[in-house]
Amino acid sequence: MKFEDTGLEDLTIELARLDSIMEDIGLVRAGQWDYERVTYDRKLEAKGEIFYLRVQGYAVEGDVDTRYALIKLMTPLLGKHYYPHGVEYGEDEVFPAGIVDVSKKLLARVKEEVDKHQ
């Protein structure tokens, strides 16, 4: 599921600030990066099912490994985890309303915090 119109799409922010914002909101980058891209995930659970809220971005300036990069954010996603296959983001997936609501609130917090650093 794509979260269109969050206001995050195409925003740019310095990587160190983005890492701090995401960590405070519970979105984890961990080892999910390369020289040009970053991915932040937050695990959400409901009724025995696991979902992941994902926010991705790519460097428009600098390199991620140098700790200085200007990151442009992309459209956030919500996916459902299927063991052992992985996470599906398809249009046919059904997401509980509570998970969608929590995801929207988290993304609104990310937007609010990123806006403070624009």
C-alpha positions as CSV (number, residue, x, y, z in Angstrom):
1,M,0.0,0.0,0.0
2,K,1.3,3.4,-1.0
3,F,0.7,6.4,1.2
4,E,0.2,9.1,-1.4
5,D,-0.1,12.8,-0.4
6,T,1.8,12.5,2.9
7,G,3.8,15.5,2.0
8,L,7.0,13.5,2.4
9,E,7.5,12.7,-1.2
10,D,10.3,14.8,-2.7
11,L,11.3,16.5,0.6
12,T,15.0,16.7,1.1
13,I,16.8,16.5,4.5
14,E,20.3,15.9,5.7
15,L,21.0,12.3,6.6
16,A,22.1,12.8,10.2
17,R,18.9,14.7,11.0
18,L,16.8,12.2,9.2
19,D,18.4,9.3,11.1
20,S,17.6,11.1,14.4
21,I,14.0,11.9,13.5
22,M,13.4,8.3,12.3
23,E,14.9,6.8,15.4
24,D,12.8,9.0,17.7
25,I,9.7,7.8,15.9
26,G,10.7,4.2,15.9
27,L,11.6,3.7,12.3
28,V,14.9,1.8,12.0
29,R,17.5,2.0,9.3
30,A,19.9,-0.5,10.7
31,G,21.8,-2.1,7.8
32,Q,19.3,-1.1,5.2
33,W,21.4,1.3,3.1
34,D,23.9,1.5,0.4
35,Y,25.9,4.4,-0.9
36,E,22.9,6.1,-2.6
37,R,19.8,4.8,-0.7
38,V,18.3,4.5,2.7
39,T,15.3,2.5,4.0
40,Y,13.6,2.9,7.4
41,D,11.2,0.3,8.7
42,R,8.8,0.1,11.6
43,K,7.3,-3.3,12.6
44,L,3.6,-3.2,13.4
45,E,1.5,-6.1,14.7
46,A,-2.2,-6.8,14.8
47,K,-4.1,-10.1,15.5
48,G,-1.0,-12.2,14.9
49,E,-0.1,-10.6,11.6
50,I,3.0,-8.6,11.0
51,F,3.2,-5.4,8.9
52,Y,6.1,-3.0,8.0
53,L,5.8,0.7,7.5
54,R,8.6,1.6,5.1
55,V,10.1,5.0,4.3
56,Q,12.8,5.1,1.6
57,G,15.0,7.9,0.2
58,Y,18.0,8.4,-2.0
59,A,21.0,10.7,-1.9
60,V,20.8,13.7,-4.2
61,E,24.1,15.0,-2.8
62,G,26.9,13.2,-0.9
63,D,27.2,9.5,0.0
64,V,25.3,7.7,2.7
65,D,28.5,5.9,4.0
66,T,30.2,9.2,4.7
67,R,27.4,10.3,7.1
68,Y,26.9,13.4,5.0
69,A,24.2,13.1,2.4
70,L,21.2,15.1,1.4
71,I,18.3,12.6,1.2
72,K,15.2,13.0,-1.0
73,L,12.3,11.0,0.4
74,M,10.0,8.8,-1.6
75,T,6.4,7.6,-1.2
76,P,6.0,5.6,2.0
77,L,4.8,2.1,1.8
78,L,2.9,-0.4,4.1
79,G,3.6,-4.1,3.6
80,K,2.4,-7.3,5.0
81,H,4.9,-10.0,6.1
82,Y,4.4,-13.5,4.9
83,Y,6.7,-16.1,6.5
84,P,9.1,-17.3,5.0
85,H,8.6,-15.3,1.8
86,G,9.0,-11.8,2.9
87,V,7.0,-8.5,2.7
88,E,4.3,-7.9,0.1
89,Y,3.3,-4.3,-0.8
90,G,0.7,-5.2,-3.5
91,E,-2.6,-3.6,-4.2
92,D,-4.4,-6.8,-3.4
93,E,-3.2,-6.8,0.2
94,V,-5.7,-6.1,3.0
95,F,-4.6,-4.0,5.9
96,P,-6.4,-3.6,9.2
97,A,-7.8,-0.1,9.7
98,G,-5.9,0.3,13.0
99,I,-2.6,-0.4,11.3
100,V,-3.3,2.1,8.5
101,D,-4.3,4.7,11.1
102,V,-1.1,4.2,13.2
103,S,0.9,4.4,10.0
104,K,-0.7,7.6,8.9
105,K,0.0,9.1,12.4
106,L,3.6,8.1,12.3
107,L,4.1,9.5,8.9
108,A,2.4,12.8,10.0
109,R,5.0,12.9,12.8
110,V,7.8,12.4,10.4
111,K,6.5,15.1,8.2
112,E,6.2,17.5,11.1
113,E,9.7,16.9,12.3
114,V,11.2,17.1,8.8
115,D,9.4,20.4,8.2
116,K,11.1,21.8,11.3
117,H,14.5,21.3,9.6
118,Q,13.6,22.8,6.2
